[in-house]
Amino acid sequence: SDGQFLKSTGSGGVAFDTVAAGTTSYTALSDLLAVTGMTEGDQAYVTSTKNLYIFNGSGWYRIAHINTTPTIASGGISDGTNTDADGTFVLTGGQNLVITITASDADEGTTLSYGYNVASGSSMTGIATVSQSSNVFTVSPSTNSGSFTLDFTVTDSIAIGTRSATFSLSLRFSWASPNYLTTILGTSSTHYGIGFHKQFAFSPDGDFMATGANNIGGGNANNGYIRIYERVGNAWVLRSTYNQNTTSNFRFATTIQFSGDSSQIICGAWGAYSNKGTMYVLTRTSTNWSTLSSVNTFFQQSTTSNSQFGRSFAVSRDNKYIATSHTYGGNRLAITRNDNTNLQWQSSNTDKTQEAYFNIDTISYALDFNSGTSTVDCATYLAVGDRFYDSPGQNSGRCLIYKRTGTSWAQEASIEPESTGAYDNFGTAVAINKSGDLVAFSSHHSNSTASGESKIYVYTRSGTTWSLQQKISRPTSVITDAGSLVQWCQFLIMNDNGDTIIAGNNDTDQVVAFKRNNTTWSYEGELQPPTSHHLFGTGLAGDKDLKYAAVGDYGLNSYYGGIMFYVNE
């Protein structure tokens, strides 16, 4: 009857009861406020608000609330396609992501309010910003890649419900209409030989560029040196020129790579010590590389003559590992760990440990570490192109995947395309994405007669199984040369997110870009050289997001060489 309420009797039972003496029930708060003649101590219950009130002689005050906590159930955070139950929300550069929160509250009629906080230990600074309209949140990507976690909240003004969602931004810049910036030219006294693959390298953040010239020197001295540029806006300013050794045929700066934080540059010198080879580390002593220090004879192996140590190597993004390929003790692949507490490579062999070595068919010039996951910036996979592998035919090639578990490395997969034949050289170039679950390899040819056009092969990983995602053929509308020996993708680079590939070779004098939409790759655009070019496509480099790219041209400027720069805003 009017004024009664349901009361728990225990064990799931309820019974109607009457409001105690001195307590009156009202439907709405306005009904209570209209009452007159109250005395101090009178109590009232308002059913619409589920609140109990007491009159203190001058006004009504709330003293209790019969309440349940609002909740955001699993799947209640949605972008219209994916929910928090599906995993991390992936942000795309330049595109806002609209998130809608769906919450429930057992207290019917209660007004819910929504909010968010950046989770403890997480940061979205420089990655994204968030705006809000009620239960709709717009996440706007900024300029830096990264990941962060948001704690979304819902409250009925008394209790608060929370559910978290993680967002990841790996910037992707379209190469449909790339912008040519400038060209750095070599001269007979500076950059002779510039333009070879891996003789120039970007820092991961795209702020610095190192260029090598291992053929430099009076006459045919070939001692080599390096130049370091800083990007100021879209211009490149020379900061340092460094020559490690004037010995003939030293071939310093044959291969170059930055550490992940851009504080060190690792350089190969495969001609040192009668082609035994060695490696050097340059460490910046000023933030813009205008001054630097060098570690001499860094990491020189007890190699034999013509081992060519330092000719081919890869450095993990966190500077924790170096993989080297050389001929000491057979064709060897060695993986060495950096034990320095600051992860800075030093000259002493006391702060580094060789974790593994493997025998492969020849020196591999195609090595690439993954850079880590969204939460752990440490390499766990190494992709290796073994292009002279002799099965099923001579120099058919294959691709090897090595995985790290703790401090142990083991081969996880040997990938050999079903159509590989003699002299296809599968594994000529290699690139692996940040998370280590997508890898791209190129081949010289693509059939058993060594006459088919080269292709790019993209494989994806599920657990420990690698499967072909797609074979990418040359875009015939752009690369029109249909000659039987066309090698259009001898060099390739890929962004961290694994959704952009840029490939080229001076065989066609063209460089092209491909984009991935879910599991499908398609042609996106061409990096067109300026009017003056010759052997365009002899080497490629880019930053981790492929906002910037550089293309080598070994034949430019009477074979003194040059590098051409491109950007996408």
Stockholm file with secondary structure:
# STOCKHOLM 1.0

chainA/1-569         SDGQFLKSTGSGGVAFDTVAAGTTSYTALSDLLAVTGMTEGDQAYVTSTKNLYIFNGSGWYRIAHINTTPTIASGGISDGTNTDADGTFVLTGGQNLVITITASDADEGTTLSYGYNVASGSSMTGIATVSQSSNVFTVSPSTNSGSFTLDFTVTDSIAIGTRSATFSLSLRFSWASPNYLTTILGTSSTHYGIGFHKQFAFSPDGDFMATGANNIGGGNANNGYIRIYERVGNAWVLRSTYNQNTTSNFRFATTIQFSGDSSQIICGAWGAYSNKGTMYVLTRTSTNWSTLSSVNTFFQQSTTSNSQFGRSFAVSRDNKYIATSHTYGGNRLAITRNDNTNLQWQSSNTDKTQEAYFNIDTISYALDFNSGTSTVDCATYLAVGDRFYDSPGQNSGRCLIYKRTGTSWAQEASIEPESTGAYDNFGTAVAINKSGDLVAFSSHHSNSTASGESKIYVYTRSGTTWSLQQKISRPTSVITDAGSLVQWCQFLIMNDNGDTIIAGNNDTDQVVAFKRNNTTWSYEGELQPPTSHHLFGTGLAGDKDLKYAAVGDYGLNSYYGGIMFYVNE
#=GR chainA/1-569 SS CTTEEEEEEETTEEEEEECCTTEEEESSHHHHHTCCCCCTTCEEEETTTTEEEEECSSCEEEEEECCCCCBCCTTCEECSSCBGGGCCEEEBTTBCEEEEECCBCSSTTCCCEEEEEECTTCCCTTTEEEEEETTEEEEEECSSCEEEEEEEEEECSSCEEEEEEEEEECCCCCCSSCEEEEEEECCTTTTTTTTSTTSEEECTTSSEEEEEETTCSSTTCCCCEEEEEEEETTEEEEEEEECCCCSTTCCEEEEEEECTTSSEEEEEETTHHHHTBEEEEEEESSTTSSSEEEEEEETCCSCCTTCCBTSEEEECTTSCEEEEEECTTSSEEEEEEECCTTCCCCSSGGGEEEEEEEECSSCCSCEEECCCCSSCCSCCEEEEEETTCCSSSTTCBEEEEEEEETTEEEEEEEECCTTCCTTCCBTSEEEECTTSSEEEEECSCCSTTSCSCCCEEEEEEETTEEEEEEEECCCTTTCCCCCTTCCCCSEEEECTTSCEEEEEETTTTEEEEEEEETTEEEEEEECCCCSSCSSEEEEEEECTTSSEEEEEETTHHHHTCEEEEEECC
#=GC SS_cons         CTTEEEEEEETTEEEEEECCTTEEEESSHHHHHTCCCCCTTCEEEETTTTEEEEECSSCEEEEEECCCCCBCCTTCEECSSCBGGGCCEEEBTTBCEEEEECCBCSSTTCCCEEEEEECTTCCCTTTEEEEEETTEEEEEECSSCEEEEEEEEEECSSCEEEEEEEEEECCCCCCSSCEEEEEEECCTTTTTTTTSTTSEEECTTSSEEEEEETTCSSTTCCCCEEEEEEEETTEEEEEEEECCCCSTTCCEEEEEEECTTSSEEEEEETTHHHHTBEEEEEEESSTTSSSEEEEEEETCCSCCTTCCBTSEEEECTTSCEEEEEECTTSSEEEEEEECCTTCCCCSSGGGEEEEEEEECSSCCSCEEECCCCSSCCSCCEEEEEETTCCSSSTTCBEEEEEEEETTEEEEEEEECCTTCCTTCCBTSEEEECTTSSEEEEECSCCSTTSCSCCCEEEEEEETTEEEEEEEECCCTTTCCCCCTTCCCCSEEEECTTSCEEEEEETTTTEEEEEEEETTEEEEEEECCCCSSCSSEEEEEEECTTSSEEEEEETTHHHHTCEEEEEECC
//
